[in-house]
Amino acid sequence: MPEWERQIRKIIGRLRLDPAQEAEVVQELVQHLDDRYREELARGATHAHAYNVALGELKHSEAQRKKGGNIMSALVQDIRFGFRLIRKSWTFSAVAVLTLALGVGANGAIFSIVNAVLLRDLPYPDPEKLVVIWEARPREGVNNNVVSPADFTDWRNRQQVFEGIAAYTDGSPLDLSGAGEPIRLIAGNVSTSFFKVLGVAPAFGRDFAQDEEQRGRNNVVILNHGFWQRQFGGDPNIIGRRLRLGDDSFEVIGVLPASFKFSNELVDLWYPLDFTTEGMRARFNHFLTVYGRLKPGVTIGRAQQEMDRISAQLQSEVELQNQMHGASVVSLREDLTGNLRSQLLILMAAVGFVLLIACVNVANLMLSRGAARSRELAIRTSLGAGRLVIVRQLLMECLCVSFLGALAGIPVAMWGVNLLQSSVPASIPRLNEASLDPTVIAYMVVVALVTGLIFGLAPAFQTLRLNLNDTLKESNPAGGASRRRLRSSLVIAEIALAFVLLIGAGLMVRSLLKLLSVDPGFDARNVLTMSLAPRGQSTPFLRELLEKVGTLPGVGSAGFTSALPMTAQDARTGFVVEGLESTPNNPIRVHPRTVTPGYFAAMKVRLREGRLLSKEDVQSGDITRQTNPVAVVNRTAAERYWPGQTPVGKYIQILGTRREVVGVVDDVRHWGLATPANPELYMPGYRSPTNLVVRTAQDPANLAQPVREQVRQLAPDLPLAAIRTMEEVRGRSVASPRFYLALLGVFALVSLVLACAGIYGVMSYTVHQSTREIGIRIAMGARPGQVIRQFVREGLKLIAISLIVGGAAAYGLTRLMRTLLFGITPTDPQTYIAIAALTTTIALVACYIPARRAAKVDPLTALKQE
Amino acid sequence: MQHILSRMFDRELKKGSAELLIMSLVEDQPRHGYDICKRIELRSKGALTFNVASLYPLLYRLERRGWIQGRWIEKTGRRRRYYRLTAEGRKVLAAQREGWEAFVMAIRRIIRKENA
């Protein structure tokens, strides 16, 4: 009988099998070849022929499969095989697919926002030609100031590079009356070229005509589609109808298409600016946002040169007011998304980390399953299957898993987009356009495929390199060392990534806490606010309203203010501080507010020195009839304009009136918690439009109805707007950091859970592999505590390396978060330490559970496993 | 023609049904690998052939899944590994057989000539 064993071993020997396993396989195959050989002899074949036939059995089908058939049919076969495997081991597959669905879905959701906000074209024709032209004041570090109407007119007349430029400003709120319930509208005031520059034509009716930029002719409005639907039920005969807006009558000349979008989504209707008034010929009033459409072939750089040229002309012609004023041309897209870019990219990075962690987890799953499949793969290799064939097949399996992950990720992403849209602060433009469009789906598919390659490659090569060697020797404690090393590095990567995300979230928490602990300078609790804009002689009405509201049950104090903190209501003007010189570098400016005395009590604004405004100060409400006009300044104004002395008793001149400063109040964070105060000045009086501020003893929301009742009794036609508690107003000012915190927090938590699952898996595996060794140690008298310590120490080693790697990465990456943080540095040591402690604790728990199981190993059972 | 047909059969059928063939053969009595090989070749009149390279990976896979179980048995002076169907394998076989028969019926209904 020929000696088969050597032939067989020559092929299988390369695999370095466990000797016992190898002997079995060899023996079985020897028997087979013997049988074959004998049969050939029995048929009358020569010894040599029989030998060759038998030996031929060893190299046949795999080799043939490799050569035969084209690559496509082989791929299809691999894919079929992949899906079959998924069906066969469905628990494994379900875990892998769900993990990936989470990662891919979260990526899809965030990407859909990035796509809508940063990538997708603006909803105008040739959007890359649209620019915004700001006034630049390099000396003051300002490059996006709004433009004065006189400058706009000059720019418009002199420029040669734009097809047209147009101006926009938020009109004051207008009250629509005579068409059902009176309502407050938001109007956009525009130059007549506005829609032409944007490239939008009314859906029906006509656009503004050039000569409608003047008093008497500008009483024409174009309605937004949504407003037309809401208010007029989409009445097709709306054109030509007259609307009573404020004190004037306007003719409806057009309705915009439903697809029209503008950055101020609150605008209901549009009417032309009146460039004939005194104010519109001024250069000291800045309130226009200017848009331009570049002529074909003109670059932004060329347009900037042109604007520089015009600015230089104006500087020499209008010395006083245009001193050092330039212009800055920015593409509309960049203007809309400039600040958001870095913030959204941080979110993309964070969600990318989550995906990486998901990848690592699946790779770990694959590795542990690879162990179970090694025997089959090894036999196939030994029988001539090319390594490439096997790698290809393993990759295909992974791609099948990631394909299913992407499918399952689609509902996750849809849910995520909805959630984001409902919880995102209004400060992100175009967010409502986010959806799972083909771009996003394509992105998710690509992400899934790349993911499949990432988590598929490592286990594939690992399986090939190690083959049967380790896995078949599972009872051998030395086996699996290399596989374990790979899994350990994966776990290190995982914990490190989770650590970076946790630090990001931790920084946001600390930052938000700091922000919330900022003293806003007022007490927001139990305060109700609303805004109203009575027309005509408003003072008697406001005074009477204030008196009536003051007598409502539960009302502590009530007052009016022309600018409510944290609502973007603001004004700024130059003024004279007697005895102080104003210079271009140190302009004397103040933010004036007109308030009634009750305002300070209602908001609990603290007095620092002097006195607050009194009833007598507002006797008539008419400044000119006040015998001794007074004002109160805030602390910042006092320190800036009267350094080292008290302003009380000093005089100022503002808006043509000389006033005595009678008191100093604490700073109010008018521009949001994160922004330091500017100089403010409070003057007594009634002014429209204004905000009513009421402090109550009970829940302020309960007071809304009684107050509304009072207003209705006094002025049935006067609408009330923005009825909110002061706490809501304050909450809005921190909505944005809250939002980023919520997202980063969720990502960090998901990654922590995944990372813990990873370390738990590896420790369980290690414990399982070492069962025999543990058994021996326990049999030799080791105490359970010692066994536990051994494994926990091993886990601790992994955690320590992770924290070092992750800490270094976080140190490099979190500086990108600088713009998101308030009051702490991106390398805040306290955060790093606290998060490191948290991560260590949780990861240790994940190690402890398998370690305790190890300590419970029964030595007899463990040894029998051999 | 016979040759081409047999190759086509071999390729197509082995792909989907090799497991079914093996399990059917060891359903009633344990058999060793060579025996299984020969029986497939005989019963298919040479249309299907297996050899070491194609059979044993399959056997090991079926064994790993717990559908068949191999055991060393010595008969007439030779030690061979005999495979028998497990209880689990019996269930799988019943299901696969049913599926296969349904499949064959369906194919037959489709390819049967319309004129009848």
Contacts between the chains, C-beta under 8 A, distances in Angstrom:
chain1	res1	chain2	res2	distance
A	24	B	81	7.8
A	25	B	56	7.9
A	27	B	79	7.2
A	27	B	81	7.8
A	28	B	33	6.6
A	28	B	56	7.3
A	28	B	80	7.8
A	28	B	81	4.9
A	29	B	52	6.0
A	29	B	56	7.0
A	31	B	32	7.0
A	31	B	33	7.6
A	31	B	34	6.9
A	31	B	78	6.8
A	31	B	79	7.5
A	31	B	80	5.3
A	31	B	81	7.5
A	32	B	33	5.3
A	32	B	34	4.8
A	32	B	37	7.6
A	32	B	52	5.7
A	32	B	56	7.9
A	33	B	52	7.2
A	35	B	34	4.0
A	36	B	34	6.9
A	56	B	51	7.6
A	57	B	51	4.1
A	57	B	52	4.2
A	57	B	53	6.8
A	58	B	52	5.6
A	58	B	53	6.5
A	59	B	53	6.6
A	60	B	51	5.1
A	60	B	52	7.6
A	60	B	53	4.6
A	60	B	54	6.9
A	61	B	51	6.8
A	61	B	53	4.8
A	61	B	54	4.0
A	62	B	53	5.7
A	62	B	54	7.9
A	63	B	53	7.9
A	77	B	15	7.6
A	88	B	65	7.7
A	372	B	64	7.5
A	375	B	60	6.0
A	375	B	64	6.7
A	376	B	57	6.0
A	376	B	60	5.9
A	376	B	61	5.2
A	376	B	64	6.8
A	379	B	56	6.4
A	379	B	57	4.8
A	379	B	60	5.9
A	380	B	57	5.2
A	383	B	52	7.1
A	383	B	53	4.2
A	383	B	56	7.6
A	383	B	57	6.8
A	384	B	53	6.4
